[in-house]
Structure formats: C-alpha cells, structure tokens
Amino acid sequence: MTSTTTGLPDRYRPLDEVGPTETTATGVIHCWRAKDRILNRDVAIRVHTPGGPAAREWITRALTAGGLATPALAMVYDAAEGNGDVQAPGGAAYVVNEWIEGRTLAESLAAGPMPEREARTVLRRLAEGVAAAHRVGLAVGGLTPETVVLRPNGMVGLRSVPAASGTVQGDVAALGELLEYCLTGRRPGTAPAGRAPGMPPDLAALVRRARSTEPGAGLSSVAAMAALLAERPRTGQTADPGRAPDESDSGWLRRLRERREEDRGEGSGDGVAVDPAPTRDASGTAFPPPEARGLPPVPGRWDEDDEDGDDLLPLSAGPADGDLRDDEAAQAGRRRLLVVGLPLAALVVVIALAVYLGNLISPDDVATDPSPVSSAPATSAPPAGQTPAPGDSPALSIAGASVYDPFGDGDPDNPDDVPLSFDGDPATAWSTVTYRGSPAFGNLKDGIGIVYDLGSEQALAGLGVSGTAGATVEVRVGDQAEGDLDSFDPVADGELGDSADLSFDEPVTTRYVLLWLTGLAPSDGGFSAAVAEVTLTPAS
C-alpha cells in the first residue's frame, strides 16, 4: 500500500493495516501503522474516505484532541481535511496519532480475565484520560478491546483518538462494558443480563450504573467512575464472590447473635421457665427441696406440692407453661458445661506450658545473663530527654509521602503509587507519566517530586535512592509539606540508578524531605522516571 493509493502525503509511508475498519455516516475510516519519514518514527494514521466536507466534523474533533496531553489517549500529531480526491496526493482526510506499542486488551484477555486489582487500575487510568477529554468538550468514542492497548510500562492507552463520533454517555457505557470484560473475560454485548459470576459486588454495581439509561440511576460522569475505581473495596465484602450473601462472614455472625438471643430468651420472661439447676442425681433420684437441705427457699423455682422437684415454675407461670422438656434441659446443661469447662481446660493447658518452659530454662543461665530485661517497646528514637550514645545510628522510618507537583495542572502523576517508593521492595516503584518531546518534562514544567514526612524532626546525613538510571534528582529539605519550591533548601543532587547514594555535605535536621526530579530518562515513546526505593541515612 503506497501513499498514492491512500491519498496521503509522501511524508507518511503505510506499513500495514491495523485495527477494525470504522464505518461512519459520512464514509469509512481505515487505520494503518505507518512510518513518518521526516521524524523517523512509527505513527498510527487513519484515513477517512471521502475527504473534504464529509470529513470536516471528524477533523474538527481531532484538532480538539490535539490539545490533550494524557498518557491514556494517543496524542494527535497531524490532521488534514483533504479535497475528496483519494487518488491525488493530499486528497484524503487523515489524522496522525502517536503509535502506542503494546498488546491490545483483546489480545491480553484471550488467556482469561484480569485480577480485580489490575482491572481496577487499567480502567481507572483509562477513565482518567477520557475524563480529561470530556473537560475540553470532547467525547472520545471508539472505546473497544481492539483500540485499548496495555503499554509495556504498565500504563494504558487508547490508540484511535478521536473516533468519528461519540457521546459522553456512550463513553461511560463503553467503559462499564470494558470493566466487565476485564473481570469476566466475556466480550461486551455477549454477557447475559444480571451480575456475572466472579465480579465483586461494588464493581458489579458500578457496571450496572455505567450501563443504565434511567434518570438518576446512572453515573454522572467518567470522572465519577474514575474516583469510584480508585477507592479501595469496602471492608466486610464477601471474600468469595460466588458465595451466597447469607453465607458471608457477616451473615454467619448475624445468625449466631440471633441464636444467642433466642437462647437468652428461653431463660427469662413471663410464662417461660427459667434456667434451672439440676433436679436429679445421676441415678435418677430427685433432689429434695432447698428447705430440706438446710437452704433458704427459692421463690418461683420449687413447687411446694411437687415432692420430687420435677416441676420448676416461675411464680407467674402455670404448671403447663413452666415445664422444661428433657431435651431442652439437656441442651442447657451442655451449654453450661461448655461455658465453664472450656476456659478451665484452656487455663490448665496454659499452666502446663508455663511449667514446661520454666523447666527448660536453667537458673544458672538466668543468673549469668548480664543483659538486663526491659519491658519497654523497641523504638528507633531515644527516649525523651535523652540523647543517643556516641556511635549509635538509629534507623529512621518514613511516616507518609505525597506527590509534589507545584508546576502541574492539578492532576499529579500516579499519586496512588507513592507508597511503593518506600515499601522496602525494590521491585515496586512510583513512576512519572510519559512525557513527549523532551526529557525536561516535555517542556511543560520544571520538575516533579515526592515529599516524604518523617513524622518528626530527625537528623539526616543523606538519602539512598534506587530508580531509573539516567534520571537526575535533587534532595531538598523543609519545615512544611506544602509551599513553593524555594521553601525547600537543596542539600544534595545526582543521578538515579540501582543504588544512588545522595550524601549531604553536612548533616541536617528536618521533618520533610523532597526528592525533586529535574530530568527524565528515555522510555517507550517518550521520557519518564521511576523511584523504586528511598532509604534515610541517619546522622551519626
């Protein structure tokens, strides 16, 4: 396929046709992976036939999308309406998109559905990108498993932006269908009505609301969907989605409480026999009344006319209402045995273990152990009013952290992943989004960073950092988490790597430490940086 047959300028050389053909009310759109001869990069180029006025609305939508900068939507590099003559160079209408490398959602789900956490993350990031388009008045459209691509760096992107037509409500419904597809592996439109097996209750409700067209029952926006996907699952949800609602842990506890209330009800109230003491011995001989045994009479428990003590009656109950059936009396006895016997048995076991362990410890060993035993909890900081002994370097910990983005647009890079930068696992990391055109954050801002809160002022000698090799950073300290960049004093700088040691010229005492990224490293289709692990070096 040459540029002559597609009507494209000679700058773009089609390589192979990809994705489904999109049929519209004004024509047909074909998509190719092509080579940009001037910039020597792969692009996705979509051609609308015929061009000219028939494609004007689509080109207008593409120009609106050209102002977006979000990793979830393919960037628009170029667009032209053409003149309608496909055979003439420049005759067809076309839109040139960023080429997103990776596997499509349809290819990824061919092996089976995603885990819940991964499905939440993929759809949240995609919804955040679509919400950015909605904020500028653009309904994206074209949200299908063949156009959604999972990037190698864990991000997600929509390859064909924008579709020839779309609506805001259509985008909401399409995202709901994609969420169900990720969780069940069943393609949109093939799933029967009702909750699919294996879907958590909150996500099943979210899918239902996304598809709903009833007033007041659907989602208000894609931004609301992204916010709901960012929430952690509520506690108390059934661990096994296939378990019936009444078989959940909360249902079991509820039934146990009801049974206990019934048991307590059997022992009190008018016309109900109270919990009696045993009336016969093991041989079946009836115990005499309390008066015969030298005990004071118990009103309401012994019938004076019952010499055998068989009838145990409250004062307000008649003989027929106060009788305890034999099986109920047996159950009451077993319950008392469990209540009394089990704690006694546990006490015996604890005493036996204590004696056994005491015999294992030799008195000589205790006497010769020079180290005192302290009941105080271990801590990384010295007690109040004391200072560490010379040479001590107590381990410091990070109490919390957040993205610091004073030059951004109010939508910080991956804020949910910040704890991964100090979780003790170098295999997990917080990462910036991918910026295009320049390692200086696409010439959009001066940098981005993470503010670490130590919980209180601590003396530091440096910072250990692992992350993307080649990315440049500064270490700054301040007395507050908020404020402009100048409110943090620079104390060190360097490059990231497998184990960068950013030592300070002099120890500093601070509560807040800012790791400020000043330059990115090349990544797939752009520039980004990741921070895998941050450790604090205490001052000696």
Secondary structure, 3 states (H helix, E strand, C coil): CCHHHHCCCCCEEEEEECCCCEECCCCEEEEEEEEECCCCEEEEEEEEECCHHHHHHHHHHHHHHCCCCCCCECCEEEEECCCCCCCCCCCCEEEEEECCCCEEHHHHHHHCCCCHHHHHHHHHHHHHHHHHHHHCCCCCCCCCCCCEEECCCCCEEECCCCCCCCCHHHHHHHHHHHHHHHHHCCCCCCCCCCCCCCCCHHHHHHHHHHHCCCCCCCCCCHHHHHHHHHCCCCCCCCCCCCCCHHHCHHHHHHHHHHHHHHHHHCCCCCCCCCCCCCCECCCCCECCCHHHHCCCCCCCCCCCCCCCCCCCCCCCCCHHHHCCCHHHHHHHHHHHHHHHHHHHHHHHHHHHHHHHHHHHCCHHHHHHCCCCCCCCCCCCCCCCCCCCCCCCCCCCCCCEEEEECCCCCCCCCCHHHHHHHHCCCCCCCEECCCECCCCCHHHCCCCEEEEEEEEEEEEEEEEEEEECCCCEEEEEEECCCCCCHHHCEEEEEEECCCCEEEEEEEEEEEEEEEEEEEECEEECCEEECEEEEEEEEECC
